[in-house]
Every structure is written in structure tokens, then in C-alpha cells.
Amino acid sequence: MQTIAILGAPHAYDLTAPTASKATLVFIHGWLLSRSYWQPLIEQLSPDYQCLSYDLRGFGGSQPRPEAPLAQAVAGYGLTDYANDLALLLEQLQLENVWLVGHSVGGSIALCAAEQLPQQVKGVICLNSGGGVYLKAEFDRFRAAGQQLVKLRPRWLGQVPWLDLLFTRVSVVQTIARRWGRQRLLDFVAAQPEAALGLLLDSTTEAEVHRLPQVVARLKQPVYFIAGAQDPIMEPQYVRHLASFHPLFKGCGANVAEIANCGHMAMLEQPTAVVAQLQAILAQYDASGVAR
């Protein structure tokens, strides 16, 4: 692990060695998670592609901006803010030819960053990520539950015996390895409240939910979506809905792949299948992001 300062906030990241490919894969994690979960994919992909994984500000090993109190800081943790962080990270690491791979809300961040960086970002792949449909009652319940989850979690939860077993079963189809349950528990406890609340509240507003399809429609880069067939958090129908706004959808879902026997943590549940999908997508494009 290395760290780099972005607007005064230390960011934890891992960057593999360059390869013959000119493209770098940049992995963006989801809410209450960290860069750790990309490791099963990076182990398989790093011989062919340089891979960057990092912790979003306030999650995992990355810290929030030290000068902002909680009441003010919540407003600085939206999708656009995280896209700005990513732009600065790529600039400091001098990465100019990247594909963004985002999980869950990390996919939304990737889409926003792709619009902001049309020259650097050659394509986007969203994993367990979709949306664009605002259902007020459901979103109100989700926001309320999420806020309570963040505010009421005590730090000592990470020391509760066997609690990690619960995290091996949450939002997945088959139980994941216990070490990943332990990691999910640690990341859940470690997430800074301003970051967790800020990202939750920003990404679930009616305006932001309705903006996302517009972003997808404006993108000139290729955009693909990989869904878990039994994902309870981001159901395939919502993945297809967001994907339909991109020209590659072609009226039939040509830019959507669905992985069977898979829930919301595809990179842990079906890493080999996800890698196969990523490789198939990347093989269609040259180093400049142009279809072969």
C-alpha cells in the first residue's frame, strides 16, 4: 500500500507494474467498502494490464479532509466530488490512458469522471451498478435506514466474535469466504461518518438519480455494465435501464452482461466470470479506446 495526498486528504492506493498494454485499469469501490475487494480480479488481470485500486476519501485507508467539521463536510462527498478526487489522483500518478471499473456507487463515480475526463478515460465498466429510476418511497426508506446504520454503529462492533459471519452472507447469493466477511465488517466500522453520510445522501437525491442517465447518454466513450442475476441491491432491470441510455445498448442490451448465481459482490462471488467479461470487453478496443 502507498499513500498520496489529494486536496490535503491522504489516499491509500495500490498500483501494479506497467505491462505491454498501454491501458491502465482503475478500480473504484462502493459504499462502506474499500479497494481490498478488487484483489481477486487484479491478481488475474495484472499480468496483462497495469491496475490501480484506491480507497475513496473517508473509506478504507483514506482519510477525510482534516479541516472540515462533520456538519460542513457531508456536503463535500458527492459523486462529483469523488470524480474530482479521481481526476487529481490520475494527474499525480501521470496516468493518461485508463479504463474505469466501478462497483455499485463506484460505477456512478466512474461515469461522472468519464464525462469530466474525456481524453484520459477510454471506457467505463460498471459492476453491480445501474439506476436512473427514482422511487420516492423506496429511496426515503433507504436513506433513513442508511443514516441510522452509519450513525449508530459503534467502533467495538469490529471486535464482536462471529459477527463477520453475518457479513459473509449479506447481499450475496452464496456465502463468501470468511476473510472477506471480516474485511467487510472492518470497512463498515472504519468508514468515516462524513464520507458515509455524504455519499449516501448525495447519490440518492432525486436530482442525482435523474442526472445519471443524462451523463450516460452524453458519454462518447464505450460504457458497459455487468449485473449479478440475483443482485438484491441493484437488480438487473435497473442495470439495463441505465445502460439503455448509451448508444452501445442498441435496443437489445448489447452493452450489458449478466452473471448467473451472483449477487451484489460479483468480484468476490464470481471473480473468474467477471475477469472473463472484462477481458472480452477490453479486447474489442485498441489502446486509444477505438473499436477494433
N, C-alpha and C positions, 0 to 999 in steps of 0.2 A: 504493500500500500504506500502511495505517495500522497502528499497534500499540496494544494495550490490555493492562493488567496484570490477570491473573486469578490470585488467590491468590499473588501475587508473581512469576508467570511471564509475561513479555511474549508476547502472542499477535499474530501478523500476520493482518490481515484486509482484505478489500475490500468496501465497501458501496455499491451503486449508489443513484441518486437515487430518492426516493419517486415513485410513479405514481398513477393514478386508482384502482388496486386497493388495497384495504386490507390485502391479504396480502403478506407478505414470504417469499420462498423462501430457505431456509437450506441450504447445500450442505456436506456432511460427507465428506471424502475417506477413502480406505482406507489400509491398512498400507503403509509405506515410500513414500507418495505425498505430495501437497500440494494446496493449493487451486488450483494453476495449471490443472489439467485440466478444471475446470468452465468455463473461459473460453469455449469454443465454444458451450456452452449459454447462458451468461449473455448473450453478445452477441445472441442471438436472443430471449431472454426479458425482458431488462431494459427494453425499451420498454413492456411491459405489467405487469411485477412488479418491485418492489424486490428485489434479490438480495444476499444476504450469503454470502461464501465466506471460510473462515478455515483456518488451519493448526492441527491438533491439537497439543497441548503436546508438545514434543520432536521435531516433524516440520516440514519446510519452514522457514519463517522464525520459528516459535515456539520458545521456549526451555523447557527443563525447570525445575522449581523449583530454585533455586540452592543451597538449604541441605541437600538430601537426597543423601547418597552413593549410589553405584550399588547396593550391596547392599540398602539400605533402599528406594530409590526404585522398584525394579522392582515392588514391591507396590502402588504408587500410580498405576498406569497401566492399570487395568482398564476395562471398559465402563461401570461405574457412576461411576468417577472422571471419565471423559470426559463422561458425561452431566451430572455436576455442573458441570464446567467450562462446558459449553454453557449451562446454566441461568444461571450467573453472567454469561456473555457477553451473553445476551439481556437480562438485567436491566440491565446497564450501558449497553447500546445502546438501551434502552427500546423493545424490540420485543415486542409483546404479541399479535400475530396472525400466526402463522408456520406454514408447511408445511416439514417437514424432508425433504430429499432426500439419502440416504446411499448411498455406493458401497461395496460389499464389506463389510468390518467397520464402515465408517461407517454402513451400514444398521443394524447391530446397536446402535450407539451411538444412532442416531436413535430406534429402538424403545424403548430404555431411557429416553431423555429424554422421549419422548411420554408414558410412564407416569408419570414424575416431574412433568410439567408439563401436566396435562390441560386447563387453561384456556387456556394460551398456544398450545399445539401443536394446530392444527386438523386435521392429517393428516400421514401419512408415506408417502413413496415410496421404496422400496428398489431400488437399481440394482445388478445383478450381486451380489445379496445374498440369502442364504437360510440353510438349515441346520436344526438341531434333531435331526440324526441323529448319534449318537456311535459311530464305528467305531474301537475302541481301537487296533488295529494301525496303521491309516492315520494316526490322529491322532498316535500316538507317532513315526512316521516324519516326519510333517510338522513336529512340534515340534522334533525333533532336527535336521532339515535347516535349519529356520528359525533356530535358535540358532547353528548353525555359520555360517550366512550372515551373521548380524549380527556375530558375534564376530571373524570372520576377514577382513572387508572392510577393506582399507587405504584411507586417505584419498586416496592417489595414483591410485586407480582412475579418478577423475574426469578425470585428465589423459591416460589411455591413448588414443591415436589409434584411431579406428574402433570403439571399444567401444560407443559409443552406437548403432551399427547393430544390435548384438545386442538392445538394449532396444527397438528398433522392431518386433521380431518375437516377443518373449516374451508369452505368454498371449493373443495376438490372432489373428484369422483372416487378415486382410490386413495387410501391413506398414503401420505408421502413419508419418506424416511424421517426418523425421529430427529436427526440432526437439523433437518430443515424446520421441523416444528419448533425446536429450540431457537433457531435463528429468527423465526417469525415472532416468537414471544419476546426475544431480546429487542428486536427492531420496534415492536409495538410499544414497549416500555420506553425505549430510548428516544423516540420521535419527540422533538421539541414542540410544546403546545402551540406556539405561534405559527409554526410551519404547518402542523397537522390541521389546525383550525382554519388557517388562511387558505390553504389549498382546497380543503373540503368546501368551504363557503364560496370561494370564487368559482370553482369548476362546476358547481351545481346551481348557479343562478339561471334564471330563465334567459337572460340576455346571452350568457356564455354558452349555454346549451344550444341556442339557436344560431350563435355565431359560428360554431364548429363546422356545420355543413357548408357554410359560405366560404370558410377557409379551404376546405377540401376542394370545392368547386373552382377556386382561383388558382390552385397549385398547378404548375406546369410540369413538375417532376412526377415520375411514376409513384403511385401510392397503392400499397397492398395491405390486406387485412387477413389475419389468421385468427379464427374463432375456435373456442372449445365447444364441442357439440352439446355438452351438458353444463355449460358455464352458468351458475346461478346468479352471478353478479352482472355480467354483460352477455345477455342471451344473444345467440346468433342472429336473430331477427334485427336487433339493434346494430349489430356489426354490419350487416348487409345494408341497413338503411343509410348509415354514414358513408359506406363505400359507394353507394349508388350515385353520390354527387360528383364522383370523379369520372372523367371520360373513359378510363380503363374498365369501368364496370360493364360497359357495352350492353346494358339492358338485361344481362343474364348473370351478373356476378362473376365476371371473368377475373376480377382482382380480389376475390375472396376465396380462401381455403378454409375448410372446416376439419378439425381433427377429432376423430371419434374417441370415445371413452376419456374425455378430457374436460376438466372444469376450468377454474379461473387462474390456475397456476401452471399454465402449459409448459413453461420452461423447466419445471420440476416434474410434472406428471408425464409428459411425453417429449423429452428433450431430443430424442433421435428424430421423431417426426417433425418437430419444429425446425431442426437443423436442415432436414431434407427440403422443407418448404423454403427456407431462407436461401439455400444453395440454388434451388431451381429458379427462384426469382432473380438472384444476382447474376446467374449465368445468361440471362436474357439481355444484359446490358454491358456496354463497354465501359472503360474507365471514366468517361465523361458523362455517363448516365444515359447515353443514347442507345435505343434498342438495336440489337444486332440484326 
